[in-house]
Every structure is written in structure tokens, then in C-alpha cells.
Amino acid sequence: SHYGPRRIGAIVPSSRGGLRTGRPVSIMMTPCRLDGVSDEELLLGSPASASVAPARRTAGAGSLATAALAAGLLLLVGLAPRSAPGRHAVGDEVVAAVQGKAAAIVTPVGGAHSVGDEGAASGGSATEPAAVRNPSFATGPSPTYRSFGWSAPAKSVVYAFDVAFGRDVAWQDVDFDEGGAVTRESVIEWVQKDLLGGVDPFAEFGGVPVPFPPQDPSPPDQLPPGQWVTYSRRQLCYVAAKSLLGATTFGYANGLLRYLNTPSGSCTPASGDFGRALWYYLAACSVDPGLAKDAQGPGLLVAKPMWQPSVEDVRDAAEGKPLSGAGLRTCQYNDGASPLKGIDKVPEAACKQPTNGEPGMDFMTGGLPGQGLVDISAAWLGGYIWGNNCGIGGGQDERLMVSMPEVFVLAFFLSEAPGASPYNGGTPQLRQPAWILGARQVLAGLDGTAAFFDPKTLHAKGSTPMTSDLVTVDVDGFPMAMSTSSPFLAFMSESQDYEISDGCHGLPGKNRNRADATRKARDNRNPWQRATGKDCPFAFEKQVRAWYGATALTSYDGSVRSVLRTMVKSLGTGPWGAGLWWGDSQLSTLAVWIAHAVAAPTWGDAGLNLDYYIYSAFTENPGNQCFVHSAEDCAACLQKCGTPPAFSYWIPGFAYSGVDPNYQGWEPPPMPPAKACVVARSSCGKMGFADVVSAYGGKTAAALWRDVEEALRGDAGPDHVHANPFDVLLHAPGRET
């Protein structure tokens, strides 16, 4: 109803039993209330279906058919078949499938295409050339999507803002370098009058469009393998604002709204750091020059790989691939160790040490255009925050959802999975692996240590790029401007919860004391970290496969490969595989180097540099990465870890170093004697990663892979867990306890 009078297709019978468009007519829609639909249904929608929450017959409510028709008309407003800017629909009809009480719209489109003879952009002509100025929604290679109307908001703009900024954390005015100053009053006014009171950025789609590939009737998210989708920056601002105000998408129980309103103790994420992050994002939107005069602004793209390769295919690809092809560069970020010798350094723009209580520059802060950011994810983006956190907490994955609100919006909006607990694996969060291009670091302070990302002083980043970092890319034939500041890639190692699994053939018996097993893993002394069996789901080879499958350009649909090649020039990572999934930091580093040497050539002659960051106190498993250093440098790194701020990490209480062996709790134990950082100097070996690079830098990925597995089947195997893989690999005696 908020569109006002609109031309829509005349509703006529269809031989397929649904509706189709006929001669356009003009109708007037007026606001209405669906009697019999509870406030909860209006707020959250139908959590398990892709249809409008059923209108029920109640006293005075009228017939069910009348209510269903009213709901259907609300969603059909504005669906006259016409071209989107720079895109066109395929076929001569738009089908609205109304099954029973459902009123979701299923629209076949042809993906993204340049404007040509078949269609014209809004406000232009059929011959107007395709323009970068107005990117919008598109999806492929399956072109099917559904559009969903919005309910009325459950909160006013002012109330929603005040819910986020209560007594604990105050709003901080921000002066954006590229947009200007924003106050509480100015962002509220902009959301009310310009964003929600102006031109609807989804008007041409008759509602917010969501990919709905036909293969799976109950998908975990809306992007099956190989699928991609684009939205504009204004469209994401609009989704964020609608969700903060409690407006639901009728017929699509999107995870963003549901998560923002899911209680966690005495709060909801909308009233915590996630709500505040979205308001700071809207602050950036309000002064973004690219969004002036209702412009759509730059685009964002989400893409999934087409498949997971077999280990055998990756082994075959590793033959003949020189390890030098990985383009390895390192950055020692406040790790306390002496400089590594014989390895190229990450450019200074993305490798500056923290000073004077401020973060430096690393792959988490951004600073090097085109440097991709590797997020150590769970099986889904956003980790275990559902029902557990209203704000900053957990690991790297959870913190990035706050600092990069565009990633947060897309990760949760693109799923309507019905689950309510991450421990059952069914919450509505985008599944990994996934690239998200065009997103930015909007909140200030998050580096790999998270030591400067204090939730009590959360504020926007004045240097948030708006137009200065844009490049033009070609998305399936349509040019689109896109931010290059923080290309985002989320994927997980294939080792989650290995320490509490049933193990694998050939490994020592299960350690039924989870606390002890986890503490041993943090010291690189859990025998199961050394698994090599082909049938073992967490074996070394599976970690190589996981990195390769997520990073090889050939894993992605041809429509987005040129976009990735243009946007991403290097890939920055910390201790992937050895964070909260408790892998061995030496073996994880080797797996990354091997796999990247195999994946980088798929990006073409320029390759894809591997920027490997070493921390004394990474936000996940602080101290453990020190074991990639040799001898005294390892010890110095452990010493540097010290006592990180309590807000900068999360570790199960039973996993702390020095904790009472009988302590089994998840809450932090008494400190001291317990410490968050690893302290086991006995796990420092004679050789470090620099020694391995010196010995193997001129060899192939396949050769190192074979030698690592030979070591893990021999003197560095599960029965020799006190010998370090680096030392055995280089035939140097390890340090025994």
C-alpha cells in the first residue's frame, strides 16, 4: 500500500492454476490489517514456509478467500512486467504462484544483462547504454527469484534507535571523511524521510527479491552451490532499516529480522552491538555521495563455489605446482618475535604495528586494496551468535558480523532456515564457503587481536570508504561499481569438533575428558591433530582440500570469475584451521601454503598472493600461533601474548592454560592462575616456518604434501605427539617434555 496507485497486471485465470499477467490496469491499494494474524506472525512471518502467514477466519474477519486475496494483492502491487535498470525479464509473463493461502511471487528472469533492444532501463530508452550508476538485484546462474512485500513496522524510527543506544552504550557522532558529519538527529531524519520515505529501491521488483532456485524445497539458505546474487548498497541500507523497525517480509521468514529479535538473556541483538552496528551503517548510508538523490549506489555480490573437489583431484592438481606460486608474504603483527628471514613481506599498507592504544594495519582492518579477508567460519557465517550473543563475542567470525554490517545483513537475510539453535545446525545463516564482495569495515577498531574493539566504545570508522575505493566490474554482462576495500571470504577447516568425535581408524583411543583434549590441542599435543587416514574427515588432506576448494577461481560460476579476478589481488589470513577448531598451528600453516600454491594459478598469470599474518594473541586461540616460530622466537611470542583484554577473545573456561584439571565449566575460571594465552614453551620446536620455506621454497606443493604425510605417519605421528611436525619434516630433533 505504501507504493500508492500502481499499474499491475490484470489478474486473469491461468491454465497452470495460478495467476498470470494480462492487460495492465490501474488499481488503488489502501492500508489494511489482516484480521486473525497475530502480532508475532506479522513481526516474524512464517518461519518454515515461503508464503504469507495464513489469514485465519475469526469473528468478523470475513471469508478466508477474501483475506487471502487481500494478502495476494498486497504482494502483487507493482508487478507489471518491465525491465530493471540494466536488466530484463525473460519471457512474456510474470507468474505469481498462489497455492492455497500462499502469495509469494516466483519470477523467472534472465540474470543480469546489458540494456539492449529487448528492454530499457527505467527513465531511459532502449538504446541507452548500460550504466554503472544504478546497479540492482540480479542472480544466477539459476534466474529464479521471489519478491516479498513488507509488513508495517513494529517500531518507530526513533524508538528503534533508542532501543539500540540505551544507558550502557551511547551513540557517538561521526564525521566521515568522504561524506561528512552525522548526528543522532540527522541519521533518524534521513531514515524517516529519505530512505523509507523516498523512492523504494525495490519498487521495480514489487517487493524485496530473494533468490529461489528450484532444486531444493527447503534449502538451508537461498544460494545453492554455484549460485550468486547482487544487491545495491541502497537496497542493503533499506533492508537494514526495515529489519531494525521490525518489518517482516511477508512469506519469507528471513533470518536477519528473526535474529535481531531473538532473546539472549535479558537483551536482543537489536538492543545490543548488532543493532548499534546497523545504525552506524545507516549513518554511513545517510551521507554516502553514491546514494544521493535516491541513487542505488555501488553493488555487492555474494557467490558460492560450484562444488567441493575430491582430495584426489586436488592431489593431481598439486603435481608440478611450485610452492613459489603461492606468492607467500608474511606480516608479524605484534608477535614479539624477530623478523622472519627469506620470506617476502606484506606491503606496509596492510602491515603496521599497533601503537598508542590504537590498532595497526592488518588483513582484518583493511588498508591494502584488493586484499581478501579470510573469515574462519563455522559451517555457516556468523558462527554461534544465535541465541548466545547480543553483541561482540565469540571468535573472529562473530566479531566480523559487527564490524562489517553489510556482511551481517547478507549472511542472515539470505536464509529462512527454520532452526532456532546453532547447535542443531539449522539457524537461518548463509552457509559456507561464500565470497561477499563490495562490503566494508564500517565500525572502527577490529584487527586480528580484537584488543581495540571494545563494545563499550563502539563507534563508526570515519575513514569508511564510500566512493574512493570503487572499481567497475562486469557482472554477467552488466557493469557495476563495487568497493574493493575488504573482499570477504568465509570458509571453515574440516575439523570442527574433531576432539569430541568418535575418532578415526588408526588413531589412539578417544580422550573422553573434553577439557583435557582441548587443552592438549591448544598446545599442539592432541594426537588426533596428526590424522592422515583417507577415511578420516579431519585428516590433513581434508584441510588442504578445504582451502583449495574455497579459493580456486575455477570453483566459481563463470559469470563471477572476472569480478573476483578484478576485485581480489591477494588473500589475507591468520591462523586458519588453528583457531577455535583447535587444529595444530604448524600443520594448518602447511596446509594453507600447499593448497594456495595449487589454487593461485587458477587466477591467471597474476596469481593470488597469500598474505599470512602471525600473531601472539589472535582473537581465537591466543598464543597457539606462536608455535610456527622456532625456539627462542616461539618463547618470545608466547611471552608477548601476555594477558589480552577480556573482551578480545572467547575460550571455553576449561580450555584456559593453567586451569584446575578438574574444572569443566564453560565460564572463565579464576585468573590467575588460569590464563587465556597458551604458555607451553615445551611445545616450541627447534625449527620454524621460515626454515620450512627455506627448505621447500623451490619444490612443488605435491612434494611437500607427501613429505608432511610421511612425517605424520612416522616420527610426527599420533604416537609421537611431542615431536613437532616442522622438526621431523626437516630432520631436526624436537623438544620433548
N, C-alpha and C positions, 0 to 999 in steps of 0.2 A: 504494500500500500504506500510505502514511502516514495515510490517512483512517480506517483501521480498518474495522470492519464497516459497510457502507453498503447501502442499498436501491438497486438499479438495475433497469432494465427487463429483463425476461426476454428472452434472445436467441432470436428466432424467425426463420424464413425470411421474406424479403420478396419480393414479386412483382417488385420493382425490382432484385433481385440483390444487395442489400446487407443491412443489418440494420435492424430496427425494434423499438420497444419494445412489450412485451406486458404480461402481469400482473406487477407488481413482485414480486421475490423477494429474499431476503437471502442474500448470499454473503460469505465471509471471504477477503480478499486477504492474502497474506503476501509479504514481500520476496523478490525473485528477481533473478537475473542472467541476461541473455540471452547464452548462450554463442555465440561466433563474432562478437560485436560488439566491435570494438576500443575501447580507452580513448578514442582520438581521436574515434570516432563518437559515443561516449557524451557526450563533452565538447562537441563542436561540432555534433552532429546531422548530418542530410543536407543539404548546402549548396544543393542545387539542386532540392529537391522538397518538397512539403507532406505528407510521410509519415514514419513511423518509419523510422530507418535499418534496412535489411533484416537480418533474422535469417538467418544462413547456416548450412547444415548442416556441422558439423565432427564429429570423432570424439567420440562420447559426447554429442553435443548434442541428440539426439533429432530428430524429424522437423521439417521446415520448417513444416508446418502447425501443429504444437504450439507452436513458437516464435512464429509469427505470432499465434496465438490468445492466447498469454500477453501479447504486446505489446498486442493489441487490448483484452484485459480490463483491463490496467493503465489504459488511457486511457478506458475506459467507466465506470470507477468513479464513482459519484455522478451519473450522468446521468439519473436518474428525472425525467420532465418535471414541473417545478414552477416557480413564479414566483420571479423575483428580487425583491428588495425594491423595490417601486415600479415593477416592470416585469413583463410577462408574455410568455410564448411564444405565438406564433400557430400554430394547428393543433393536432392531437391526437397528433402523434408527433414524436419527435426522431430524425433519420436519422443513422446512423453509416455512412459510405461506406467500406467496406473493399475496396479494389481491389488484388488481388494481395497484397503484403505491407503495404500501407498501413493505417494505423489512425488517420487523422485524422478528427475529428468535424466534420461540416458541419451546422450548426443554423440553420434558418430561424426568425427571431424578428421581432417587430413593432416593433423600435426601443424607445424609452423611452415608457412610458405610466403614467399615474396608476393606483394600485390601485383597482379597482372590482369589479363583480360577477364579472368574468371571472377574477380571480386575487387572491391575498392575499400580503402581504409575509411573509417568514419571521418567525415568532414573533408574528404579528398575525392579524387576521381580515380577511375580505373587505370589511368595511365600514370598516376603519381608514383614516383619511385619509392621503393621501400625505404623507411627512415629509421634511424636509431632512436629517435626521440620518444617513441611510445611502445616499448616492449610490453608484453602482456602474457597471459596464460597460454601455454601450449604444452602438449605432452606427446610422447611417442616411445617406442615405435607403434605400440597399440594406441590408436587415436581416440578411444572411447573414454568419455568422462560423464559425470553427472553434476548438475548445478543445484545448489540448495539455497533456499531463501533463509533469511534471518528472522528470528523472533524479536519481539520488543525487548529492549534492555531491562535487566532486573535491577540495575543501579543507575543513578545519575553519574555524570562525569565527575562532578565534584566529590560525591560520596565514594566512588571507586578510587579516586586519587587519595582521599583521606584514609581509606582502608589500608592502602599500601604504606603511607607515611604517617605512622602513629607516634606514640610517645617515645618508642625505643630508638628509631632512626628517623632523622629529619631530612626533608628534601634539601638538596644543595643546588642553588642556581649554577648554571654552567654557561660559559662563553665559548662557543665552538669556533675554532679558527676559520672554518670555511662557511659558517652560517650565521654566527652572531650569538647574542645573549638570549637565554631562555630562563624565565622565571616560572614559578608555580602558576601564576595567573595566566601567563602567555601560553603555556602548553595546554592548560584547560580550555582556554578560549579557542585555540587552534583546533583541538579535537572536536569541540562542540560545533564550531561554525564552518571550518574549512574541511576537515576530514570526514566527519559524519554528516555535516550539514551541506556539504558541497556535492560535487559530481561523484556518484558511486563508481569506484574503479572497476567494479564487476558488472556494471549495468548491461554491457553488451552480451553477457552470458546469462542474464536472467537470474543471477544469484552467484554464489561463490562456486567456481568449478573445481572438482576434485577428480583425479584420475580414477577410473573404474574399469581396469582391464577385465575382460570376461572370463579369464581362466579359472579363477578361484572365487566361489561364492562367499567365503568367509576368510578373507586374507588377513594376515597379521598387520599389514599396512597396505597403502594404496599403490605401492611401487614394487611389482614383482621383479625378478631378475631381468636386467636389461632395460628396464623402463626408466624414463626421465620425465621431468616436469619443470616448467619455468613459471615464475610469478614475477610481477614487478615489485619494486620497493614500496610504492604506494599501496599496493594490494596487501603486502605484509603488514604495513602500518595499520591498515583498515582491519585486518583480521585480529591483530593485537588489541586494538581499541575495542572492537566488538566483544572480544573474549573477556577483557577486563571489566566490561559493563555487564557481563553475564548473559549476553545474547547467544542463543544457541542456533545451530544450523539445523533447521527442520529436516528430519530424515537422515541426518548424518551425525552420529554421536562422537564428534571429534574429540581427540584426546587432550587438546590444549585447554578447552573450557572445563572438561572434567577434571584435569589435573589441578588447575588453578583453584577449584572449589572442593578438592579432596582434603578433608581434615587431617592434620598431623599433630596430634596432641591438642593444644589449645589454639592452634592457628591454622590457616590455609595458605598455600603458596601465593595466592593473590594478595595476602596481607604481609607477606614476607619478602625475601630478597628477589624472588622471581617476579612478583608484582612490581617491585621497585625497578627492576631491570627493564621491564616493559615500558614503564613510564619514562625512564631515561631514554629508551629507544624512541618513544614518541616525541620526546623533546628534540632529539636529533632530526626526526622527520619534520618537525614543525618549522625548522629554519633551513632545511635542505634546499639549495638552489635548484636541484634537479626535480623537485616536487612542486615548484611554484606554478601557480595558475592551473592547478588540477592535473599537472603532468604525471605520468606514471613513473617517471624516473628510471634508473638503471634496473636491470633484471637480476634475478637469482636463479640458479639451476641446481636441481637435485638429481643425481644419477646413480643407479645401481649397476654393478657388474652383471654380465650376462650369465655367468656360470662360475662354479668353483672348479678349477682344474684338478686333475688327478695328480698325485705325487709323482707317478711315473712320467707324466707329461712335463712336469717341472724339472725332473731329473734329466730328461732328454734335452730340454731347452738349456740346461746348465752346461752341457758339454760344449767346450770351445769358447765359453763366455769368460773373458778375462775379468778378474776381480777389480782391475783398474777401471773397468767400465761402469762401476757403481758411482764414480765421481765422488768418492768419500771425502767429506770435510768434517772437521770436528770443532766444537766450541766447549771449552771447560768453563762452566758457569758457576763461579764461586765455589769450586770444588776443593780448594786447598792444596791441590797437587801441582807439581812442577809441569811446565808445558810439555805436551806430547811431541816427540820428535818424529820427523819423517812423514807427517800427515798434513795435508793442506788444511787451512783454517777457514771457517765460515767467515764471510765478509763482515767487517766491523759493524755495518748497519744492523746486523742481526746477532751480534756477539759483543755486548758491552756488559761489564760487571755492574752489579747493583752498588749504589753509593748513597750515603746520607739519608738512609731510610727510604729510598726510592728504588723501584725495580730497575734493572738494566734493560738490555735488549736480548731477547732470545726468540725461539720459534713460537712461543706462546704469546709474547707481546706483539709480534709482528714487527715490521720495520724494513724487511727485505722484500721488495715487490716480487710477487710470484712464488714466494716460499710457501709451500703447502704445510699445513699444520696437521700432524698425525694425532688423532684422539684415541687413546687406549680405551676402547668402548667395551661394554658388555655385549650380549647378543643383540641389544637394542641401544639406540642413542639415548643418552640421559641417565644411564645407569639405574641405580636403585633408589632414586629420589621419591618415587611414587608412594605416598603414604608414610614416608620416612623423614622427609625434609620439607620445611617451608622456606629454607634458604640455603646459603652456601654450606656445603658439607660433602662428605664422601670423597671420591677421588678426582682425578683430572677431568673425567667425562662430566661429572656433575657440576663442577665449577665452571666449565666452559659454557654450560647452558645459561649461566648467569651473565658471564662477560660477553657472550655473543648471542644476544637475544633473537637475532634473525634465525640462527641455528635452532634455538629453543622453539620458536614458533613453528618452523617447518617440521622439526622432529616429532612434535606432539600433534600438530594439526593433521598431518598426513596419515593418521591411523584412527580407526574407530574400534579396534580390538576390544572385546567386552570385558577383559580381565580387570581385576581390582587389586592384584598383589603381584609385585615383580618376582616374588619367589616362586610363583606358579608360571611365570613366563608369558602371561597373556595381557599385559597392560598395553594401552594404545600409544606405542612409541615406535618410531621408524626403526626398522631392522637394519643391521649392518651386513655387509660393508656399504658405505654410501659416501659419495662426494657431495658437498654443498659449496657451490661457487657463488661468489658475489657477496658473501656475508662478511661482517666486520667486527672487530673488537670495539664495542661501544662503551663498556664500562672500564674504568681505569684500574691498573694495579696488578693484573694477573700475569705472573710469569710462571716458570716451571716449579718454583718453590712455593708459590701461593703465600709467601710470607708478607706480602704487601697488599693482600686482597682481604682486608678486614671488613667483615659485614657491618660493623658499627660505623664505618666511614665510607660506605659505598657511594660512589659518585660517577658521573659520566666522564668520558675521556674527551677533553677539549680538542684534542688533535684527531678525533674521529674523522676519517676521510669521507667526503661527500661527492666531490667531482674530480679531485686532483688525481685519483688513482684509477680512473676509468679507462678501459680499453674497449675496442669494438671487436666483438666475436660474431661468428656466424653459427646460429643455432638452426640446423636443419633448413638452411636457405634463407633465414631471416636475420638481418644484422641487429645486434643488441649490445648496448653498453653494459659493462659489468665491472665491479670493483675487484682489483687484484690484490688487496692488502692482506687477506687471510684465507686463501683457498683451504677448505676444511675437509679432511678425510678421516672418517671414523671406521675402525675395524678392530677386531679382537684377536688375540692369540688363541690358539686352540688348546687352552689349558685351564679354563675356568673350573674351579672346584676339583682339580685332579687329586688334591691331597685328601679329599673325603670320598673319593670314588672307590670302586672295587678294585682298582689297580689293573695291571696287565700281566700277561704271561711272561715269566722270566724276571719279574721284579720281586724284591723282598716282600714279606707279608705286610698287610695293612697296619699302619700305626693308628690304632683306634682312639688315641688321645689327640684330638684335633689341635689343641693348643700346642702340644709338643711338636706335632708335624708342621704346623705353621711357623713356629719359631725356628725350627731347623731349616725350613725353606728360606726364611729371611737371611740366614747365614750361608746360603748356598750349600746346605748339607742335608737336604732331603733326598734319599736315594731315588725317589720317583721322578725327580727332576732330570735324571740321566736316561730316561726311557728311549729306546730306539726301535722297538718292535713294529713291524708293518701293521699289525692289527691293533696297535695301541693308539687311542685317539689323541693322546697328548705327547706323542713321541716327537723328537727333534725335527724329523722330516715334516711333520704337520705344521710346525711353526714356519718353516721355510715356505711351505705351500700357502699358508695364510697371508704372509706378506706379499708374495708374488701375485696371488690372485686378486688382491685389493689394489695393487699398484701398477700392474702391467696395463698399458694403454689398450692393448688388444682385448682386455676383459670387457670393454665398454662398447655400447652401440656406436656404429659408425657415425651417427648424427652428432655425437658429442665429442668425438675424438679430437677434432680440430679445435674445439672450445678448450678442452683440457690442455692441449699442446700449447695454445696461445696463453692460457692463464697461469699454468704451473711450470716453473722453471727448476725448482728444487723441492725437496721434501724434508721437513724438519721433524725430528723425533727425539724423545728422551728414552727412558728405559722400557720401551715397548716389550711386552712379554714378561717383564720382571717387576711389574707394579703390584697391584692388589690381586693379581692372579698368581703371584708367588713363584714366578719362574726363576731360573738361575740366570743372574745378570751376565755372566760370561757367555753362556750358551745362547741367550737371547740376542746378544750383540752379534755373535757369529751368524745366527740365523738371518738377521736383518741384512748383514753385509752380503751374504751369499745370495739371498733372494733378490736383493736390489740389483746386484750385478747381472742377474738374469732378466729382471724386469726393465731396467733402464734402456736397453737397446730398442725396446718396442716403442719408445717415444721419438725415434728418428735419430738423425745424426747428432743433434744437440744433446741427446740423452736426458737424464734427470738426476741432478746431483743429490746425493744422500748427505744431509746435514745432521750429524749425530752429536747430540748435546749430552754432556756428562755433568751430573750434579752431586753435591754431597748430601743435599736434602731435597730431593724431588718430592712433590706433593704426595706421591704414592710410594710406600715402602722406603722412607727416607734412610739413607746410608747404604742401602744394598748395592747401588750402582758403583760405589767406591771400589768394589771387588774387581772391576775391569782394569784398575790401575795395578802396577807392580809394587810389591814390597813396601818401601817407606812412603811412596806416594799414596798407596792404599791406606796406610795408617794415618797419614796427614789428612786425607779426605774424611775418614771416619771421625777424626778429631774435629774437623771443621763443621760437621753436621750439628754438633752441639745439642742445643735444646730449641727446636723450632717453635714458633708461636703455636699455641693450641688450636687456633682456627685454621692453620695452614695445612693440615693433614687429617686423615681419619685412618685409624688402625683398630682392629678388634682389641679389646683390653688384654685378652690372653696372648696376643702376639707381641706385646712390648718386650724389649730386651730387659733382662734382669728381673722380670716379674716373678712372683712366687710361683713355682712349678705347679702348685695346686690351684692356682687361680684360673677359672674357666669363664669368667664373665666377659661380656661384650663392652661394658663401660670401661673408661680409663681406670687403670689401677693406681694405687698410691705412687706418687712421683716426688722425690726418689723413693726407693731405689730403682723403680722401673723407668725406662727411657724409650722415647719414640724412635730414636735413631738406632740402627744396628751398631753394635760395639765390638763384634767378634774380630779382633785383629788376627786371630788364629786362622781366619778364612782368607787372609791376604796371601797370595801366592808370590812366587819369585818373578813370574812373567806377567806382563800386562798386554792390553790390546795393541799398543804401539809395537810391541815385539812381534805379535802375530802379523800385523800389517807389514812389518819389515820382512818377515819370512815368506809371506804368501802374496804380497802385492803384485808379483809378476806371474802368479799362477792363475788357474781357472777356478771358477765357482765350483765346478764339479769336483776338482781335486781337493779343495778344502772341505767340501761336504763329505767326501769319502773318508778323509782323514779324521774329521770330527767324529763320525760314527764309529770308526775303528777304535778311536780312543775311548768312546763311551761303551764299547763292548769289551774293552780291556782295562787298562790301568786307571781310567777315569770313570769306570762304570759304577753301577749301583752298589756293588760290593766294595768299592774303593772311594767312597764318597768324600773322604778327607783329602783327596788329591784333586787339585784344581784342573779343569779341562785345559786351560792355557798352558800350564806347566807340562802336562802329559803330551799335549799336541806338539810342544817344542822340545820334548825330552828333557825337561828340567825338573829336578825333584821338587815336589810340592811340600808345603809346610804342614806337617802332621800336628794334630792336637795332642 
